[in-house]
Amino acid sequence: MNNPRLVIRGLHELYREDPEQADRLLWGRNDRTTRRGFLKNSGLLAISAALDAAIPFARWMPAGLIPAALADSPVPFRLPGKDPGLIVLNDRPVNAETPPDLLDDRITPASRMFIRNNGLPPETVDPATWRLSVSGESAASTKEYSLQQLKSKFKPVSLQLVVECGGNGRSEFNPPAEGTQWTQGAVGCPLWTGVRLKDVLKDVGIAEDAVYVAYYGVDRHLSGNADKVPISRGFPMRKALENETLIAWAMNGEDLPLVNGYPLRLVCAGWPGSTSGKWLNKLLIRDRVHDGPEMTGYSYRVPCEPVAPGTKVAEMDMCIIESMPVKSIITFPKTGALLKPGEPLPVRGHAWSGDLSVSAVDTSIDFGTTWQPCVLDEAANRLAWQHFSTIVALPGRGYYEVWARATNSEGRMQPMLVPGWNPKGYLNNACHRIAVKVT
């Protein structure tokens, strides 16, 4: 790496711009179009030297793919109340993800729950004076609830529910998509406590023409303009009336952390995290699809039909994201694990699939050429993630990648590499992979 420009631009930027060119610059690839051609010669020696290990399954390693051992990002700085291992991707607004190995708990600790903000959290919060108002064109009445009234008037429930940012995995798209460059860690599955949204809506009264429920919070716009709203999204009535859609005040039995929505937030599990509004103080029962900030244009939308990478898509051809795709992460071991020859490798992680359940998880050590089934646990409740585990046997010394692939209850499985491109880099559910060396 004697070229200073390569050091400044970084590995991920090189591969986002042109994966094949990155292969040539870093590993001395010849003019052949696939990695299978060059890994037999000088390219194989270069990449093996960088990994400090041979690659037993090199002939199946896809071209333009950053080895998992080199794909980690550094931690820029710490966040109060959060695990020091969280990776801060933006500081205004603060957005931070959790490395997969820190998501190994079955119930995500509050300190390891990712942070996704569109605006700035409120500077002060007084739970004693906090109010949630509910109104709208399709509301039979207008009501207001204090936190104490919500807790006493309605039956409290506790559910373990997945919340995942719609842009989780955005950094892998090529051409690059604008927005926070999440890798794998914008997801979590804590135990949420609150009341069912449907109970509150029924107390207010729902008109027959009700179509959508929309939220507003007290987060502040980045411009500082008090008249501007950073985000106000919503979801159809069918989702609002599910038993698992909550108005929550606690995470894992304690008050919500401020950065995760204290004192009140929505939890709309299985849909993009942007539907789980934080610092919640207003709900609207609407007679139309909501049109608040981050609800129109290209926000949280993908092309209604597949498009070629880099295509400019008209707004009218974009569809709102609803249920998230099937996905999995390996949480143990941490990428970069070292083993002795013959040592078995325990592997475990989580899998989820939006509104659906997961039916199978498989792992591969030969870049997806063959797959072996994992033990898959049932979910704690609907819309919680499911845990998988297996024991992997590695055949000899060298560099390996362990890939995980989940299949959902409708038979859809994760793609091995990045799925269909879209302008905003949403819904990347490519197989998660970790690096392992036998030395």
C-alpha positions as CSV (number, residue, x, y, z in Angstrom):
1,M,0.0,0.0,0.0
2,N,2.6,2.5,-1.0
3,N,0.2,4.7,-2.9
4,P,-1.0,7.4,-0.4
5,R,-4.2,7.9,-2.3
6,L,-5.3,4.3,-1.6
7,V,-4.7,4.9,2.1
8,I,-6.7,8.1,2.1
9,R,-9.6,6.7,0.1
10,G,-9.9,3.5,2.0
11,L,-10.8,-0.1,1.1
12,H,-14.6,0.3,1.2
13,E,-14.5,3.4,-1.0
14,L,-12.3,1.6,-3.6
15,Y,-14.7,-1.4,-3.8
16,R,-17.8,0.8,-3.9
17,E,-16.5,2.8,-6.9
18,D,-15.3,-0.1,-9.0
19,P,-14.9,-3.6,-7.5
20,E,-12.8,-5.0,-10.4
21,Q,-10.5,-2.0,-10.4
22,A,-10.1,-2.4,-6.7
23,D,-9.0,-6.0,-7.3
24,R,-6.5,-4.9,-9.8
25,L,-5.1,-2.1,-7.6
26,L,-4.9,-4.1,-4.4
27,W,-4.1,-7.6,-5.6
28,G,-2.5,-7.1,-9.0
29,R,-5.3,-8.8,-10.9
30,N,-4.7,-9.5,-14.5
31,D,-7.2,-8.7,-17.3
32,R,-9.4,-11.7,-16.7
33,T,-12.9,-10.9,-15.6
34,T,-13.3,-13.2,-12.6
35,R,-11.3,-13.8,-9.5
36,R,-11.1,-17.5,-10.4
37,G,-8.6,-16.6,-13.1
38,F,-6.1,-14.6,-11.1
39,L,-6.1,-16.3,-7.7
40,K,-4.1,-19.1,-9.1
41,N,-1.1,-16.8,-9.7
42,S,0.2,-13.5,-8.4
43,G,-3.2,-12.3,-7.2
44,L,-3.6,-15.4,-5.0
45,L,-0.2,-14.7,-3.5
46,A,-1.0,-11.0,-2.8
47,I,-4.4,-11.6,-1.2
48,S,-3.1,-14.6,0.8
49,A,-0.2,-12.4,2.1
50,A,-2.6,-9.7,3.2
51,L,-4.6,-12.3,5.1
52,D,-1.5,-14.1,6.3
53,A,-3.0,-17.4,5.3
54,A,-3.7,-19.7,2.4
55,I,-7.3,-19.8,1.0
56,P,-8.3,-23.4,0.5
57,F,-11.5,-22.5,-1.4
58,A,-9.9,-19.7,-3.4
59,R,-11.2,-21.1,-6.7
60,W,-14.8,-20.3,-5.6
61,M,-14.1,-16.8,-4.2
62,P,-16.2,-14.2,-6.1
63,A,-14.5,-11.3,-7.8
64,G,-14.9,-7.8,-6.4
65,L,-15.5,-9.0,-2.9
66,I,-13.7,-7.5,0.1
67,P,-12.4,-10.4,2.3
68,A,-14.4,-10.4,5.5
69,A,-11.2,-10.2,7.5
70,L,-10.5,-6.7,6.1
71,A,-14.0,-5.3,6.2
72,D,-14.1,-4.1,9.8
73,S,-14.4,-0.4,10.6
74,P,-12.8,1.5,13.5
75,V,-14.7,3.1,16.4
76,P,-14.5,7.0,16.0
77,F,-15.6,7.9,19.6
78,R,-17.9,6.8,22.4
79,L,-21.5,7.5,23.2
80,P,-22.8,8.0,26.8
81,G,-24.7,5.0,28.0
82,K,-23.7,2.9,25.1
83,D,-21.2,0.1,24.7
84,P,-17.8,1.5,23.6
85,G,-17.8,-1.0,20.8
86,L,-20.7,0.8,18.9
87,I,-19.5,2.3,15.6
88,V,-20.5,6.0,15.2
89,L,-21.2,6.7,11.5
90,N,-22.5,10.2,11.8
91,D,-22.4,12.8,14.6
92,R,-25.1,15.2,13.4
93,P,-27.5,13.6,13.7
94,V,-26.0,10.7,15.7
95,N,-26.2,7.4,14.0
96,A,-24.4,4.4,15.4
97,E,-24.4,0.7,14.7
98,T,-23.5,-2.4,16.7
99,P,-20.9,-4.8,15.4
100,P,-22.4,-8.3,15.0
101,D,-20.3,-9.9,17.7
102,L,-21.9,-7.4,20.2
103,L,-25.3,-8.6,19.2
104,D,-24.8,-12.2,20.5
105,D,-27.3,-11.8,23.4
106,R,-30.7,-13.3,22.7
107,I,-32.3,-10.1,24.0
108,T,-30.4,-7.0,22.8
109,P,-29.1,-4.9,25.8
110,A,-30.1,-1.3,25.8
111,S,-26.4,-0.4,25.8
112,R,-26.0,-2.3,22.5
113,M,-29.1,-1.1,20.7
114,F,-28.2,0.9,17.6
115,I,-29.0,4.6,17.2
116,R,-30.8,6.0,14.1
117,N,-31.7,9.7,14.1
118,N,-33.1,12.0,11.5
119,G,-33.1,15.0,13.8
120,L,-31.8,16.0,17.2
121,P,-33.2,14.4,20.4
122,P,-35.1,16.8,22.7
123,E,-32.8,18.7,25.1
124,T,-35.1,18.1,28.1
125,V,-37.8,15.6,28.9
126,D,-40.3,15.7,31.8
127,P,-42.2,12.4,32.0
128,A,-44.7,14.0,34.5
129,T,-45.9,16.5,31.9
130,W,-45.5,14.3,28.8
131,R,-48.7,14.0,26.8
132,L,-49.7,11.8,23.8
133,S,-52.5,13.3,21.7
134,V,-54.5,11.2,19.2
135,S,-56.6,12.9,16.5
136,G,-57.0,13.0,12.7
137,E,-59.5,13.0,9.9
138,S,-60.5,9.4,10.6
139,A,-60.6,9.7,14.4
140,A,-64.0,9.5,16.0
141,S,-62.7,11.8,18.8
142,T,-59.6,13.7,20.0
143,K,-58.0,12.4,23.1
144,E,-54.9,13.1,25.2
145,Y,-53.1,10.7,27.5
146,S,-50.4,11.1,30.1
147,L,-47.8,8.4,30.6
148,Q,-49.6,7.4,33.8
149,Q,-52.9,7.1,32.0
150,L,-51.4,5.0,29.3
151,K,-50.0,2.6,31.9
152,S,-53.2,2.4,34.0
153,K,-56.0,2.6,31.4
154,F,-54.6,-0.1,29.0
155,K,-53.2,-3.6,29.5
156,P,-49.4,-3.5,29.5
157,V,-47.6,-6.0,27.3
158,S,-43.9,-7.1,27.0
159,L,-42.7,-8.5,23.6
160,Q,-39.3,-9.1,22.1
161,L,-39.4,-7.4,18.7
162,V,-37.0,-6.7,15.9
163,V,-36.3,-3.1,14.9
164,E,-34.0,-2.7,11.8
165,C,-33.1,0.4,9.8
166,G,-34.3,0.1,6.2
167,G,-30.8,1.1,5.1
168,N,-29.0,-1.6,7.1
169,G,-26.3,-2.9,4.7
170,R,-26.3,0.2,2.5
171,S,-22.5,0.4,2.3
172,E,-22.3,-2.7,0.1
173,F,-24.3,-1.3,-2.8
174,N,-22.6,-0.4,-6.0
175,P,-22.9,2.2,-7.5
176,P,-22.9,3.7,-4.0
177,A,-26.2,5.0,-2.5
178,E,-26.4,8.2,-0.6
179,G,-27.2,8.0,3.1
180,T,-25.7,6.6,6.3
181,Q,-23.3,3.8,5.3
182,W,-24.5,1.1,7.6
183,T,-22.8,-2.3,7.4
184,Q,-24.7,-5.1,9.4
185,G,-25.4,-3.6,12.8
186,A,-28.4,-1.3,12.5
187,V,-30.7,-4.0,14.0
188,G,-31.7,-5.1,17.5
189,C,-34.3,-7.2,19.3
190,P,-34.8,-6.0,22.9
191,L,-37.8,-6.7,25.1
192,W,-40.2,-3.8,24.7
193,T,-42.9,-2.9,27.3
194,G,-45.9,-0.7,26.6
195,V,-49.5,-0.9,25.4
196,R,-50.9,-2.1,22.1
197,L,-51.4,0.7,19.6
198,K,-54.7,-0.8,18.6
199,D,-56.1,-0.5,22.2
200,V,-55.4,3.2,22.2
201,L,-56.9,3.7,18.7
202,K,-60.0,1.8,19.6
203,D,-60.4,4.0,22.7
204,V,-60.3,7.1,20.5
205,G,-62.5,5.5,17.9
206,I,-61.6,4.6,14.3
207,A,-63.8,5.8,11.4
208,E,-64.6,3.4,8.5
209,D,-62.5,5.5,6.1
210,A,-59.3,5.1,8.2
211,V,-56.3,4.2,6.0
212,Y,-53.1,5.1,7.9
213,V,-51.7,5.9,11.3
214,A,-49.0,8.6,11.4
215,Y,-46.7,9.8,14.2
216,Y,-45.0,13.0,15.3
217,G,-42.3,13.3,17.9
218,V,-40.5,16.2,19.6
219,D,-37.1,15.6,18.0
220,R,-35.7,18.8,16.6
221,H,-34.8,19.6,12.9
222,L,-31.1,19.8,12.1
223,S,-31.5,23.4,10.9
224,G,-32.7,24.5,14.3
225,N,-35.9,25.8,12.8
226,A,-38.7,25.0,15.3
227,D,-41.3,25.0,12.5
228,K,-39.6,22.2,10.6
229,V,-40.2,18.5,11.4
230,P,-37.3,16.1,10.8
231,I,-39.4,13.0,10.3
232,S,-43.1,12.0,10.4
233,R,-44.0,8.6,9.0
234,G,-46.7,6.1,9.4
235,F,-48.1,2.7,8.3
236,P,-51.5,1.2,7.1
237,M,-54.3,0.4,9.5
238,R,-53.7,-3.3,9.1
239,K,-50.2,-2.9,10.6
240,A,-51.5,-0.5,13.3
241,L,-54.0,-3.1,14.5
242,E,-51.5,-6.0,14.9
243,N,-51.0,-7.3,18.4
244,E,-47.2,-6.7,18.1
245,T,-47.4,-2.9,17.2
246,L,-46.7,-1.1,20.5
247,I,-46.6,2.3,22.1
248,A,-43.6,1.5,24.4
249,W,-42.0,3.2,27.4
250,A,-39.5,0.6,28.5
251,M,-36.7,-1.5,27.0
252,N,-35.7,-4.7,28.9
253,G,-37.6,-3.6,32.0
254,E,-36.1,-0.1,32.3
255,D,-37.0,3.3,30.9
256,L,-36.1,3.8,27.3
257,P,-32.7,5.4,26.8
258,L,-33.0,9.0,25.7
259,V,-31.3,8.4,22.3
260,N,-33.7,5.5,21.7
261,G,-36.9,7.5,22.3
262,Y,-37.4,8.2,26.0
263,P,-40.0,8.6,27.3
264,L,-42.4,7.1,24.7
265,R,-42.0,5.6,21.2
266,L,-43.7,3.4,18.7
267,V,-42.4,-0.1,17.9
268,C,-43.6,-1.2,14.5
269,A,-41.7,-4.5,14.4
270,G,-40.8,-6.1,11.0
271,W,-41.0,-2.9,9.1
272,P,-38.3,-0.3,8.5
273,G,-37.2,1.3,11.8
274,S,-38.3,4.7,10.5
275,T,-41.9,3.6,11.2
276,S,-41.0,3.1,14.9
277,G,-41.2,6.8,15.8
278,K,-39.3,8.1,18.8
279,W,-40.1,10.8,21.4
280,L,-43.7,10.2,20.5
281,N,-46.2,13.0,21.3
282,K,-48.8,12.8,18.6
283,L,-50.7,10.2,16.5
284,L,-53.0,10.9,13.6
285,I,-55.6,8.5,12.3
286,R,-55.7,9.4,8.6
287,D,-58.0,8.9,5.7
288,R,-55.1,8.8,3.3
289,V,-51.5,7.6,3.0
290,H,-49.6,9.9,5.2
291,D,-47.6,12.7,3.5
292,G,-45.3,13.9,6.3
293,P,-41.5,14.5,6.0
294,E,-39.6,11.4,5.0
295,M,-42.8,9.8,3.7
296,T,-42.8,11.1,0.2
297,G,-40.4,11.2,-2.8
298,Y,-37.7,8.6,-2.6
299,S,-37.6,8.3,1.2
300,Y,-38.0,4.7,2.4
301,R,-39.1,3.6,-1.0
302,V,-37.7,1.2,-3.6
303,P,-38.4,0.8,-7.3
304,C,-41.7,-1.0,-7.8
305,E,-40.0,-3.1,-10.5
306,P,-36.3,-4.2,-10.6
307,V,-33.9,-1.7,-12.3
308,A,-30.3,-1.8,-13.5
309,P,-27.7,-0.4,-11.1
310,G,-27.4,3.4,-11.5
311,T,-30.8,3.8,-13.1
312,K,-32.6,7.1,-12.5
313,V,-36.1,6.1,-11.3
314,A,-39.1,8.4,-11.5
315,E,-40.9,9.1,-8.2
316,M,-44.1,7.6,-9.5
317,D,-42.3,4.3,-10.0
318,M,-41.2,4.1,-6.4
319,C,-43.1,2.0,-3.8
320,I,-43.2,2.4,0.0
321,I,-41.2,-0.2,1.9
322,E,-43.3,-2.4,4.2
323,S,-42.2,-5.8,5.5
324,M,-38.4,-6.2,5.6
325,P,-36.7,-9.1,3.8
326,V,-35.3,-12.3,5.3
327,K,-31.9,-11.8,6.9
328,S,-29.4,-13.3,9.3
329,I,-26.2,-12.3,11.2
330,I,-23.4,-14.4,12.7
331,T,-22.8,-13.2,16.2
332,F,-20.2,-15.7,17.3
333,P,-17.3,-16.0,16.7
334,K,-16.1,-12.5,15.9
335,T,-14.7,-12.1,12.5
336,G,-10.9,-12.7,12.5
337,A,-11.1,-15.8,14.8
338,L,-8.0,-18.0,15.0
339,L,-8.2,-21.8,15.3
340,K,-5.8,-24.6,15.6
341,P,-5.9,-27.4,13.0
342,G,-8.7,-29.9,13.8
343,E,-10.4,-27.5,16.3
344,P,-14.2,-27.4,15.8
345,L,-15.8,-24.0,15.3
346,P,-19.1,-23.2,17.1
347,V,-21.1,-20.7,15.1
348,R,-24.3,-19.0,16.2
349,G,-26.4,-16.0,15.4
350,H,-29.9,-14.6,14.7
351,A,-32.3,-14.6,11.8
352,W,-35.5,-12.7,11.1
353,S,-37.8,-11.9,8.2
354,G,-40.1,-8.9,8.5
355,D,-43.7,-9.9,9.1
356,L,-42.8,-13.6,8.5
357,S,-40.9,-16.3,10.4
358,V,-37.6,-18.1,9.5
359,S,-37.8,-21.7,8.5
360,A,-34.1,-22.6,8.0
361,V,-30.6,-21.2,8.3
362,D,-27.6,-22.8,6.6
363,T,-23.8,-22.0,6.6
364,S,-21.1,-22.3,4.0
365,I,-17.3,-22.3,4.2
366,D,-16.6,-22.5,0.5
367,F,-18.1,-19.2,-0.7
368,G,-21.6,-20.6,-1.1
369,T,-20.7,-23.7,-3.2
370,T,-22.2,-26.1,-0.6
371,W,-24.4,-25.4,2.5
372,Q,-24.9,-27.2,5.8
373,P,-28.1,-26.8,8.0
374,C,-28.1,-25.1,11.4
375,V,-30.1,-25.8,14.5
376,L,-32.9,-23.1,14.5
377,D,-34.8,-22.1,17.6
378,E,-38.4,-20.9,17.6
379,A,-39.0,-17.2,18.1
380,A,-39.8,-15.9,21.7
381,N,-42.9,-14.5,20.2
382,R,-44.1,-13.3,16.7
383,L,-41.7,-10.8,15.1
384,A,-38.8,-11.6,17.4
385,W,-35.6,-12.9,15.8
386,Q,-34.7,-16.6,15.9
387,H,-31.4,-18.0,17.1
388,F,-29.4,-20.5,15.1
389,S,-26.3,-22.5,16.0
390,T,-24.0,-25.1,14.4
391,I,-20.5,-26.7,14.6
392,V,-18.3,-26.1,11.6
393,A,-15.4,-28.3,10.7
394,L,-12.6,-26.6,8.7
395,P,-10.6,-29.1,6.6
396,G,-7.1,-27.6,7.1
397,R,-4.8,-24.6,7.5
398,G,-5.7,-21.4,5.8
399,Y,-8.2,-18.5,5.4
400,Y,-11.9,-19.3,5.4
401,E,-15.1,-17.3,5.3
402,V,-18.2,-18.6,7.1
403,W,-21.4,-17.4,5.4
404,A,-24.9,-17.6,6.8
405,R,-28.1,-17.8,4.7
406,A,-31.6,-17.7,6.1
407,T,-34.8,-18.9,4.4
408,N,-38.2,-17.6,5.5
409,S,-41.6,-19.3,5.9
410,E,-42.6,-18.5,2.3
411,G,-39.4,-20.1,0.9
412,R,-37.5,-16.9,0.1
413,M,-33.8,-17.1,1.0
414,Q,-31.1,-14.5,1.3
415,P,-29.0,-13.8,-1.8
416,M,-25.4,-14.8,-1.5
417,L,-24.2,-11.3,-2.7
418,V,-25.8,-7.8,-2.7
419,P,-29.4,-8.0,-4.0
420,G,-31.2,-5.7,-6.5
421,W,-29.8,-2.2,-6.6
422,N,-32.1,0.8,-5.6
423,P,-31.3,4.5,-5.5
424,K,-31.4,4.9,-1.8
425,G,-29.6,1.7,-0.8
426,Y,-32.4,0.0,1.1
427,L,-33.1,-3.7,1.9
428,N,-29.7,-5.2,1.5
429,N,-30.1,-8.7,2.8
430,A,-27.0,-10.4,1.4
431,C,-25.5,-13.3,3.3
432,H,-23.5,-12.2,6.4
433,R,-19.9,-13.5,6.4
434,I,-17.1,-13.7,8.9
435,A,-13.3,-14.4,8.5
436,V,-11.7,-17.4,10.2
437,K,-8.1,-18.6,10.0
438,V,-6.7,-22.0,10.9
439,T,-3.0,-21.5,11.8
